[in-house]
């Protein structure tokens, strides 16, 4: 009898303790009413609930909080498929808040230092922050693209060299080798360094191709840095090894020669679309896709990430117009062949918002297509194994509430009223004037 009483007292104590345990935002059950939810084609008035961070239309027994969406337009969160942010503690909080403020919950870091990602680890990939996939370094050639950026940041505090003396200084530096980049000049280099590459546990593999039609001439130069990529014949070998390791491959490409080498080798993703920078003396044949290129891209199900303003405003009006025309022509071909498109920025310190608005101005995609690419397709190409990108039963309770309808006025993507991520309301710091 004493044992039974003791057991009953223990159960009573446990029940009281459980009842007094505070409910966190993620474990709270929310009901969302008076919202117009995007179903992939249109907005429909629905009621959804968030239970343990997952969406459901089945009303649970207990609802902790009812959220009135006040006739707002509910869409999945946005994503950035090409960034170099979230790489170290410098400006990290500002980057996170900027992405969340613009409704960008997912990011793919297309080259970073492994050491910087380790510093950032506690601040990302949690319900109140941005979810990030990392390359943890990229594969390039000696003195190739990527080396000038990361050695420049380490030595000169800027991404590159401006004088012959600085070029030589960076050519001699190896401070970020095997952290931000791996030098792969031969198949033997790849074999020797492969275990180290895998030991970094990258979420995907990033490779650099850069004007491959001039590879031999550029490799012979000793007065440049960052003007070349991998030797083309190594790319199929790299892709095959990545496949065997279960890694997808993303390729930096500048010209159509780069693009076709990557396509033939079987990469999963083009981290650029040729045409994002077309100098006045560049022949358009170097950057324009053919019908066959577009068909093959679609057939192989390769994702293409246009980063339309990666070079910013300094390129000048004439080059910008020429670049926009090339991008427009390439995107129309890809779109007509139903190739896979994702949106990215490739601009340190910025979210992809301005890039997406720039692409909208090119007039290739309808408002509906723009929304689907940014809110549905781009998140799914970053995290293939997660239930994100749609507002459906069993998907993560992550969404944005807009004040206006982006299908009739695409600029409403900037007019975000409410943010929820995995069943957690996102509360941003109040902006203060400088």
Secondary structure per residue as TSV (DSSP state, phi and psi in degrees):
chain	resnum	aa	ss	phi	psi
A	1	X	-	360.0	-42.7
A	2	X	H	-61.0	-40.1
A	3	X	H	-64.8	-38.3
A	4	X	H	-66.4	-43.5
A	5	X	H	-62.1	-42.8
A	6	X	H	-61.6	-40.2
A	7	X	H	-65.3	-41.3
A	8	X	H	-64.5	-41.0
A	9	X	H	-63.1	-38.6
A	10	X	H	-65.1	-42.3
A	11	X	H	-65.5	-38.6
A	12	X	H	-64.9	-42.4
A	13	X	H	-62.3	-42.9
A	14	X	H	-63.9	-40.7
A	15	X	H	-65.6	-41.5
A	16	X	H	-65.6	-40.7
A	17	X	H	-64.4	-38.7
A	18	X	H	-67.2	-39.2
A	19	X	H	-67.0	-30.5
A	20	X	H	-85.5	-9.3
A	21	X	S	-66.3	127.2
A	22	X	-	-65.0	146.2
A	23	X	-	-91.4	122.8
A	24	X	-	-82.2	164.7
A	25	X	T	-58.8	-38.1
A	26	X	T	-70.6	-30.3
A	27	X	T	-92.1	-8.9
A	28	X	S	-68.9	146.6
A	29	X	-	-98.3	120.9
A	30	X	E	-108.8	147.8
A	31	X	E	-115.8	131.2
A	32	X	E	-113.0	114.1
A	33	X	E	-117.1	162.3
A	34	X	E	59.1	37.2
A	35	X	E	-114.4	151.8
A	36	X	E	-107.8	111.3
A	37	X	E	-101.0	134.0
A	38	X	E	-74.7	127.7
A	39	X	-	-108.8	13.9
A	40	X	S	101.2	-15.9
A	41	X	S	-131.0	-38.4
A	42	X	S	-153.3	177.3
A	43	X	E	-100.5	132.5
A	44	X	E	-129.1	139.9
A	45	X	E	-72.8	122.7
A	46	X	E	-145.3	166.9
A	47	X	E	-117.6	126.0
A	48	X	E	-120.0	158.3
A	49	X	E	-125.0	153.1
A	50	X	E	-113.5	115.4
A	51	X	E	-121.8	116.2
A	52	X	T	53.7	38.9
A	53	X	T	78.8	12.6
A	54	X	E	-124.7	142.2
A	55	X	E	-77.8	141.3
A	56	X	E	-152.1	150.5
A	57	X	S	-99.8	0.2
A	58	X	S	-87.2	118.5
A	59	X	-	-66.8	122.7
A	60	X	-	-75.4	165.6
A	61	X	S	-60.6	-40.8
A	62	X	-	-122.7	131.8
A	63	X	-	-118.9	118.1
A	64	X	S	-74.2	-32.6
A	65	X	E	-153.2	136.5
A	66	X	E	-103.3	127.2
A	67	X	E	-110.5	118.7
A	68	X	E	-86.7	114.1
A	69	X	-	-83.6	-0.8
A	70	X	T	50.9	44.8
A	71	X	T	69.2	18.3
A	72	X	-	-70.6	163.7
A	73	X	E	-101.0	117.6
A	74	X	E	-100.0	127.2
A	75	X	E	-134.4	160.5
A	76	X	-	-67.1	157.0
A	77	X	-	-67.7	163.0
A	78	X	E	-90.2	174.0
A	79	X	E	-146.5	159.5
A	80	X	E	-123.5	108.6
A	81	X	E	-85.9	-2.4
A	82	X	E	-149.3	97.6
A	83	X	E	-139.1	166.8
A	84	X	-	-127.9	19.9
A	85	X	-	-80.1	-178.3
A	86	X	S	60.8	35.6
A	87	X	S	-120.5	76.4
A	88	X	S	107.4	170.0
A	89	X	S	-78.5	-19.7
A	90	X	T	-63.2	121.7
A	91	X	T	63.8	12.6
A	92	X	H	-62.8	-47.0
A	93	X	H	-61.8	-40.5
A	94	X	H	-64.9	-40.5
A	95	X	H	-62.6	-46.4
A	96	X	H	-59.6	-48.4
A	97	X	H	-64.6	-36.9
A	98	X	H	-64.3	-43.5
A	99	X	H	-64.6	-46.8
A	100	X	H	-64.3	-38.9
A	101	X	H	-61.4	-38.3
A	102	X	T	-86.4	5.3
A	103	X	T	78.4	18.0
A	104	X	E	-97.8	105.7
A	105	X	E	-99.3	-12.4
A	106	X	E	-131.0	141.2
A	107	X	E	-144.8	144.6
A	108	X	E	-117.0	114.9
A	109	X	E	-90.1	104.7
A	110	X	S	-89.1	66.2
A	111	X	S	110.7	127.8
A	112	X	-	-159.1	167.4
A	113	X	-	-82.1	136.0
A	114	X	H	-61.5	-37.6
A	115	X	H	-65.2	-38.5
A	116	X	H	-67.8	-39.6
A	117	X	H	-64.2	-35.4
A	118	X	H	-64.0	-38.5
A	119	X	H	-66.2	-33.4
A	120	X	H	-83.6	-13.1
A	121	X	G	-54.3	-39.9
A	122	X	G	-73.7	-15.4
A	123	X	G	-99.2	-11.5
A	124	X	S	-122.3	172.6
A	125	X	S	58.8	39.9
A	126	X	S	-132.5	159.6
A	127	X	T	-58.5	-23.4
A	128	X	T	-98.3	11.3
A	129	X	S	-136.9	-164.8
A	130	X	-	-91.6	141.4
A	131	X	E	-91.1	129.9
A	132	X	E	-128.1	135.4
A	133	X	E	-109.4	136.8
A	134	X	E	-118.5	146.1
A	135	X	-	-85.6	-27.6
A	136	X	-	53.7	57.0
A	137	X	S	97.4	157.7
A	138	X	E	-129.7	160.5
A	139	X	E	-97.1	127.7
A	140	X	E	-147.8	179.5
A	141	X	-	-93.9	169.8
A	142	X	T	-55.7	130.3
A	143	X	T	61.0	22.8
A	144	X	-	-86.0	176.9
A	145	X	T	-58.7	138.4
A	146	X	T	104.3	-40.5
A	147	X	H	-64.5	-44.8
A	148	X	H	-65.1	-32.4
A	149	X	H	-69.1	-53.0
A	150	X	H	-80.0	-33.2
A	151	X	H	-71.2	-34.5
A	152	X	H	-62.4	-43.0
A	153	X	H	-65.1	-37.0
A	154	X	H	-74.2	-36.9
A	155	X	H	-99.7	-44.3
A	156	X	T	-107.5	-4.6
A	157	X	S	62.4	30.1
A	158	X	S	-153.3	153.8
A	159	X	S	-84.4	69.6
A	160	X	S	139.4	-177.5
A	161	X	-	-119.0	147.5
A	162	X	S	-115.5	-13.9
A	163	X	S	-130.0	159.2
A	164	X	H	-56.3	-36.9
A	165	X	H	-64.8	-41.0
A	166	X	H	-66.7	-37.4
A	167	X	H	-57.8	-47.9
A	168	X	H	-65.7	-35.5
A	169	X	H	-62.1	-43.1
A	170	X	H	-75.2	-32.2
A	171	X	H	-63.7	-28.4
A	172	X	H	-89.4	-12.2
A	173	X	-	-87.6	144.4
A	174	X	-	-136.7	30.3
A	175	X	T	-65.4	-30.8
A	176	X	T	-110.3	10.5
A	177	X	B	-67.3	141.6
A	178	X	T	64.0	17.7
A	179	X	T	-128.5	-57.0
A	180	X	T	-100.1	-20.1
A	181	X	E	-155.2	157.2
A	182	X	E	-124.2	129.0
A	183	X	E	-83.8	117.3
A	184	X	-	-125.2	98.4
A	185	X	-	-101.6	-21.1
A	186	X	S	-140.3	166.8
A	187	X	H	-64.1	-30.1
A	188	X	H	-68.0	-38.5
A	189	X	H	-59.1	-44.5
A	190	X	H	-61.7	-45.6
A	191	X	H	-63.6	-41.6
A	192	X	H	-69.0	-34.0
A	193	X	H	-99.1	-4.7
A	194	X	H	-60.7	-42.2
A	195	X	H	-64.4	-34.4
A	196	X	H	-70.4	-38.6
A	197	X	H	-61.1	-46.1
A	198	X	H	-68.8	-31.9
A	199	X	H	-63.7	-24.3
A	200	X	T	-73.0	-11.4
A	201	X	-	56.0	57.5
A	202	X	-	-69.1	150.5
A	203	X	S	-78.2	-22.3
A	204	X	S	-160.4	170.0
A	205	X	E	-107.7	132.4
A	206	X	E	-110.7	133.2
A	207	X	E	-126.4	154.8
A	208	X	E	-113.1	126.0
A	209	X	-	-119.2	139.3
A	210	X	-	-149.2	105.9
A	211	X	-	49.0	58.7
A	212	X	G	-63.0	-23.6
A	213	X	G	-64.0	-17.2
A	214	X	G	-113.5	20.5
A	215	X	H	-57.2	-50.6
A	216	X	H	-62.4	-44.2
A	217	X	H	-64.4	-42.0
A	218	X	H	-71.4	-35.4
A	219	X	H	-62.7	-29.3
A	220	X	T	-76.6	-15.4
A	221	X	-	-77.1	144.2
A	222	X	S	-116.7	5.5
A	223	X	S	-112.9	15.5
A	224	X	-	-134.3	164.7
A	225	X	S	-151.6	139.7
A	226	X	S	84.3	9.3
A	227	X	S	-105.5	18.3
A	228	X	-	-149.3	167.4
A	229	X	-	-129.8	-154.1
A	230	X	-	-67.2	152.6
A	231	X	-	-65.0	127.9
A	232	X	H	-54.0	-36.9
A	233	X	H	-68.3	-14.7
A	234	X	H	-82.8	-19.6
A	235	X	H	-62.3	-47.2
A	236	X	H	-61.1	-33.2
A	237	X	H	-67.0	-43.0
A	238	X	H	-63.5	-45.8
A	239	X	H	-62.1	-40.8
A	240	X	H	-63.3	-41.3
A	241	X	H	-68.1	-37.8
A	242	X	H	-63.7	-43.5
A	243	X	H	-57.2	-45.8
A	244	X	H	-62.8	-27.6
A	245	X	T	-91.7	1.7
A	246	X	T	76.5	24.7
A	247	X	-	-108.3	135.9
A	248	X	-	-79.6	156.4
A	249	X	E	-120.5	128.9
A	250	X	E	-112.8	130.7
A	251	X	E	-115.4	127.4
A	252	X	E	-74.6	126.6
A	253	X	-	-134.4	141.3
A	254	X	-	-113.4	-40.1
A	255	X	S	-116.9	170.6
A	256	X	H	-67.1	-26.9
A	257	X	H	-62.8	-46.5
A	258	X	H	-57.8	-47.8
A	259	X	H	-58.2	-46.1
A	260	X	H	-71.1	-34.5
A	261	X	H	-62.6	-47.1
A	262	X	H	-64.5	-41.3
A	263	X	H	-63.6	-46.7
A	264	X	H	-65.3	-31.6
A	265	X	H	-75.5	-17.8
A	266	X	T	94.4	28.8
A	267	X	-	-65.0	161.6
A	268	X	S	-92.0	-20.4
A	269	X	E	-155.2	137.3
A	270	X	E	-97.8	114.5
A	271	X	S	-74.5	-8.1
A	272	X	S	-141.0	165.8
A	273	X	-	-117.3	120.0
A	274	X	T	-50.0	139.1
A	275	X	T	112.9	-5.1
A	276	X	S	-72.1	-17.8
A	277	X	S	-146.6	111.0
A	278	X	-	-121.2	101.8
A	279	X	-	-63.8	159.1
A	280	X	T	-64.4	-24.4
A	281	X	T	-100.3	10.4
A	282	X	S	-89.6	127.4
A	283	X	-	-68.5	135.4
A	284	X	G	-64.0	-23.4
A	285	X	G	-62.7	-19.8
A	286	X	G	-76.8	-18.3
A	287	X	T	-127.2	-4.8
A	288	X	-	-99.4	130.7
A	289	X	-	-72.0	153.6
A	290	X	-	-99.7	170.6
A	291	X	H	-57.8	-39.8
A	292	X	H	-64.5	-40.8
A	293	X	H	-58.9	-45.6
A	294	X	H	-66.1	-43.2
A	295	X	H	-62.2	-42.0
A	296	X	H	-69.2	-35.5
A	297	X	H	-60.9	-45.1
A	298	X	H	-68.0	-41.9
A	299	X	H	-62.3	-39.0
A	300	X	T	-83.4	-3.1
A	301	X	T	58.1	41.9
A	302	X	-	-87.0	132.6
A	303	X	E	-80.2	142.3
A	304	X	E	-123.2	129.4
A	305	X	E	-114.8	96.3
A	306	X	E	-72.9	129.5
A	307	X	-	-118.2	83.7
A	308	X	T	-69.5	-25.9
A	309	X	T	-123.3	36.6
A	310	X	T	-58.4	-29.7
A	311	X	T	-89.0	0.2
A	312	X	T	72.8	-158.6
A	313	X	T	-90.6	-9.4
A	314	X	T	-72.4	-12.6
A	315	X	T	-73.3	-15.6
A	316	X	-	92.1	157.5
A	317	X	H	-63.8	-44.1
A	318	X	H	-64.8	-43.8
A	319	X	H	-68.8	-38.2
A	320	X	H	-61.7	-45.2
A	321	X	H	-64.8	-40.3
A	322	X	H	-66.0	-41.7
A	323	X	H	-65.8	-43.5
A	324	X	H	-62.2	-38.2
A	325	X	H	-64.6	-41.6
A	326	X	H	-65.9	-43.1
A	327	X	H	-62.7	-42.9
A	328	X	H	-59.9	-45.7
A	329	X	H	-64.8	-43.1
A	330	X	H	-65.3	-43.4
A	331	X	H	-65.5	-37.5
A	332	X	H	-62.4	-41.3
A	333	X	H	-64.4	-46.7
A	334	X	H	-62.3	-43.4
A	335	X	H	-65.2	-41.9
A	336	X	H	-63.1	-27.7
A	337	X	T	-97.6	7.9
A	338	X	T	60.9	39.1
A	339	X	-	-74.1	158.9
A	340	X	E	-84.1	126.8
A	341	X	E	-119.0	139.1
A	342	X	E	-132.2	156.4
A	343	X	E	-104.0	142.0
A	344	X	-	-150.3	176.0
A	345	X	-	-119.3	-47.2
A	346	X	-	56.5	34.9
A	347	X	-	-129.5	113.1
A	348	X	T	-62.1	135.2
A	349	X	T	86.1	-2.4
A	350	X	-	-121.8	152.4
A	351	X	-	-87.1	171.0
A	352	X	S	-82.1	8.7
A	353	X	H	-56.1	-50.6
A	354	X	H	-65.8	-33.5
A	355	X	H	-64.7	-43.0
A	356	X	H	-66.2	-41.8
A	357	X	H	-64.6	-35.5
A	358	X	H	-64.9	-44.6
A	359	X	H	-61.8	-37.0
A	360	X	H	-61.5	-39.3
A	361	X	H	-67.8	-21.4
A	362	X	H	-68.1	-20.8
A	363	X	T	78.4	19.6
A	364	X	-	-81.3	-40.2
A	365	X	S	-110.8	147.7
A	366	X	-	-73.0	168.7
A	367	X	H	-57.8	-42.2
A	368	X	H	-62.5	-44.7
A	369	X	H	-65.2	-40.3
A	370	X	H	-60.1	-45.7
A	371	X	H	-63.4	-43.0
A	372	X	H	-66.5	-39.4
A	373	X	I	-63.9	-45.8
A	374	X	I	-78.4	-37.9
A	375	X	I	-96.3	-24.8
A	376	X	I	-105.4	-56.5
A	377	X	I	-74.1	-47.3
A	378	X	H	-61.3	-44.3
A	379	X	H	-60.5	-36.9
A	380	X	H	-72.3	-27.4
A	381	X	H	-76.9	-17.4
A	382	X	H	-85.3	-44.8
A	383	X	-	-124.3	86.4
A	384	X	T	-66.8	-27.8
A	385	X	T	-97.7	13.0
A	386	X	S	-113.5	152.0
A	387	X	-	-88.3	78.4
A	388	X	-	-133.2	167.9
A	389	X	S	92.2	-5.4
A	390	X	S	-140.8	158.1
A	391	X	-	-107.3	83.6
A	392	X	-	-136.4	164.9
A	393	X	T	-55.2	127.5
A	394	X	T	85.5	-4.1
A	395	X	S	-86.3	160.2
A	396	X	B	-58.3	140.5
A	397	X	S	-80.9	67.8
A	398	X	-	-124.3	125.2
A	399	X	E	-164.3	165.6
A	400	X	E	-118.5	148.0
A	401	X	E	-115.9	119.7
A	402	X	E	-99.4	152.6
A	403	X	S	-75.8	-28.2
A	404	X	S	-129.0	171.3
A	405	X	-	-86.6	113.0
A	406	X	T	-72.1	-13.3
A	407	X	T	-75.7	-25.4
A	408	X	T	-102.5	-24.8
A	409	X	-	-144.1	96.4
A	410	X	G	-62.4	-25.4
A	411	X	G	-62.3	-13.1
A	412	X	G	-65.0	-13.7
A	413	X	G	-60.0	-20.0
A	414	X	G	-86.0	-11.8
A	415	X	-	-100.4	67.8
A	416	X	E	-91.2	125.1
A	417	X	E	-94.6	-36.4
A	418	X	E	-148.0	145.7
A	419	X	E	-131.8	130.8
A	420	X	E	-127.9	137.9
A	421	X	E	-134.8	117.9
A	422	X	T	50.9	44.4
A	423	X	T	76.9	11.4
A	424	X	E	-117.3	124.8
A	425	X	E	-68.4	134.5
A	426	X	-	-91.1	118.1
A	427	X	-	-108.2	115.8
A	428	X	-	-92.3	150.8
A	429	X	-	-66.6	147.5
A	430	X	-	-68.7	131.5
A	431	X	-	-68.7	133.0
A	432	X	-	-115.4	147.4
A	433	X	-	-71.5	140.2
A	434	X	-	-66.9	360.0
